[in-house]
């Protein structure tokens, strides 16, 4: 393919720590992580706009003018379509883990949709050891639905209708000790990992959830590490694309479980 002089991304490999922040900000899906470093999938996929630069915490990305293949929108569309339907990477592979979209009700029986009310007490008939552990926990589980993984939930699930929605990075419940009472109680829930999963798919799924459910509010919980910011970016972008307005709160936690900040986006 003939080359032209144009703006295109430059990657300083020695500065890249593989956090993946740039991947979530590239709408063209031109970047990927290979062996712990970000790589350009192909010159034709990079539009040279530099949206990824501002999200890189190490300064590994810059824009330079050089001879390269022309940007190709059709190639971008084809690449994104392929990425969204990719199978999970093999065990031990380095790079983003992309989960396939499955029709609701098919595939793993564990993904079958379920909904129930808050569990406020333990039945007297629950006498096995597992039930006793539940009874002596700091409080009852506030989970009211299944599944919770963002890849698996159907956008039209009844538990989303007119709900207060909690979107959480999957490390947060491990870090924050009072997750159920402080954040989950009374809310619908979706969970995801912005570093390992496909953020464009997350944004697309959230856009559909926002469009059809007349949500009361949304709160995003994320960790302080740079790669975790993608889940908040996906929610903000999904609200914009959906054309729906609702209060959107972004809350950040430290890796030791401390609540660092919370603000309206």
N, C-alpha and C positions, 0 to 999 in steps of 0.2 A: 504494500500500500504506500502511495506517495506521502511524503512528509511535508509539513508546513511549519512556519515559524509562529509559535503561539505560546500563551501562558499555560503552564502545566505544573502539577505538584512535584516537589523535590523532597525526598526523604533522607534525612541524615541518620543512617542506621546506628551510628555510635551513640546517638542521644535517645533513641527509641527504647522505652521500657516495656513495650507490649501491652499497655493498659487497655487499649481498644477504644478509648474515648473518641478518636477521630472517625472510627467506623460508624458510630451512631449518628454522626453529624453529616455524613456523606450521603445525600439523597440518591446519588447515582449508584451506590454500592460498589465504588471503584476500588475500595481498600479491603484488605484482609490481613489476618495475622498468620504468618508462616514461621515456624520455629522461633516463636517468641518475639518476632519483629514485624512491624507493619510493612506490607508490600502493596504496590499498585498492580491490580489484576491485569490491566491492559491500558495503554495510552488512550485508546478510543473511548474508554469509559470515564475519563477525567475531563470535566468541563473547564477546569482552570479557575473556577470562581473562588476557591480557597475557603469554603465553609468549614472545612476540617481544621484549619490552622488555629482558630481561637479556642478549640477544645483540647489541644495538645498541651499537657502540663510541662513537657520537657523542652519545647521548642524544636522538636525534630522535624517539623513540617514547614516548608516555605513554598512560595510560588516563584518560578523562574521562567524566563522566556527562552525557549529552545526549539529546535526542530523535532517534531514528533508527529505521530499519526493524528489525523483530524478527529475531533470529538464526534461520536456517532450516537444519536439519540435512539435509533432502532436497536443498536447493539446493547445499549443500556437497558432498554425494556426487556430484551431477550435474556440478558444476564440476571436481572432482578427476578424474572419469572422462574428461571432455573433455580436460583438461590432459594426462593420461597418454597420450592417443592423438593429440595435436597433431602436425602436421607441423613440420619445422624452420622457423625464422623466415627471412624473405627476407634475402638478402645486404645488409648495411648496416643492418639493424634493430638497435635498442638493446633489450637485455633478455635474460632467460634463454633459452638455446637448448635446446629440448626435442626429444630424438631419439625417433623412433617405434620401437615394439617390433616386431621382425621375427621370424617363425618361423625356428628354426634350420634352416640348409640352403637358405633361400630368399633371393632378392634378390641383393645384390652377391656375386660369386664370391670376393672377397677376405675375406669373413667366414666362409668354410668352416672348420670346426674341424680343427685339426691338433695333434699332440703328438709330441715327440721327446725324447731324452735330452740331458744336458749335453754341450756340445761342448768337449772337452778338448784337441783338437789339430786342426791343419789338414791335410787330405789332401795328399799330395805331387803329386797330379794337378791341384790348384788353382793354376794358374799365371797366371790373368788378373789384371789390376790390382786388381779388387775383392777377390779372395782374398788378394793380397799385403797389402793394407791390413788385412784381418782378422788375418792372421798376425802383423803387426807391431804390433797394438794392445796395450794394457797387459795384456790377458787375453782369454780366449774369452768369447763371449756366453753368459750363463746362462739365457737365455730358453728355455723348454721347451714352449711351447704357442702356439696361435693360435686365435681372436682373444684380445686382452687387454682391449679396451674393455668396461667393465662393462655397457653397454647391449647389447652383442652376445653376451657369453658365455652359453651355456646352463647353468642351475643344475646339471644332471645330468652335466656334462662329466666324463669319467673322471679328468682331471688334478686335480679338486677332492677326490676321494675320499681320506679319511684324510690330507689334505695339511696342510702349514703354509702358510697363505694370506697373501699380501702384498697389501694394498690401498693404492694410492698415488695421490695427486693428481698430475696429469700434468706439473706443473712440476718435481717433485722430481728425476727422473733427469737433468734439465738442470742443476740446481743442485749436486747432490752428485756429485763426480767418481768415487767408487768404488761406485756404486750396484749394479752387477752382483755384485761379489765380497762386498760388505758386507751387502747386503740380499736380492738376488734369488736367489742360488745355492741350489738345492734347494727352491725354493718355487713354488707356483702363484701367478699374478699376475692382478689386475684393476686397471684404471686408469680414472680419471674426473676431471672438472673440476667441483668443487662450486659454482663461480660461474656457469658457463655452462649446466650441464645440470640436469635435474629431480631434485632430491634425494629427493623422495618415491618416485620410481621406483627410485633407487639403494637406498633403504632396503628397498623391497619385494623387489628382486632379491637383495640380501644376505640378507634373511630366508629366502628359499627356499634359497639356497646353504648357509646355516648349518644349516637344518633337515635336509637330506638327505645331508650329506657327512661327518659325524662328524669334523670338523676337529680337528687336534692343537693348533693355535694360530693366532692372527690378529695381524698387526701392521699398523697404519695409519701411513702416512707422509704428512705434510702440511707446507705452508709456513707461515711465521710470519704472513702477512697475514691479517687477520680473516676475509675471505671463504672462506678455505681450511678453516676449522674445521668446515664443514658435512659434509665427508666422514667425519670422526671421529664427529660426531653421528649420522650415518646408520648407521655400524657399531655404535655403542653401542645405538641404538634397535633395530636389527635383531637383535642378540643377545638383548635383552629380549623382543622379540616372538617369537623362535624358540623360547624356552624351553630353549635348549641352553647348557651352560656350557663355557667353554674360556678359556685365558689370552688376554687382549686388551691389546696394547701400543699406545700412541699416541706417535709420535715426530715432533718438530717440527724443521724446518730453517729457517735464516735465508736471506734472498734472496741472500746471498753464498756460500751452500753450507755454512755451518757448522752442525753438529748442536747444537741448542739445549737440548733436553730430551727425555727418554724416560721414560714412566711406565706402570704397569699401571692400566687403567681398570676 
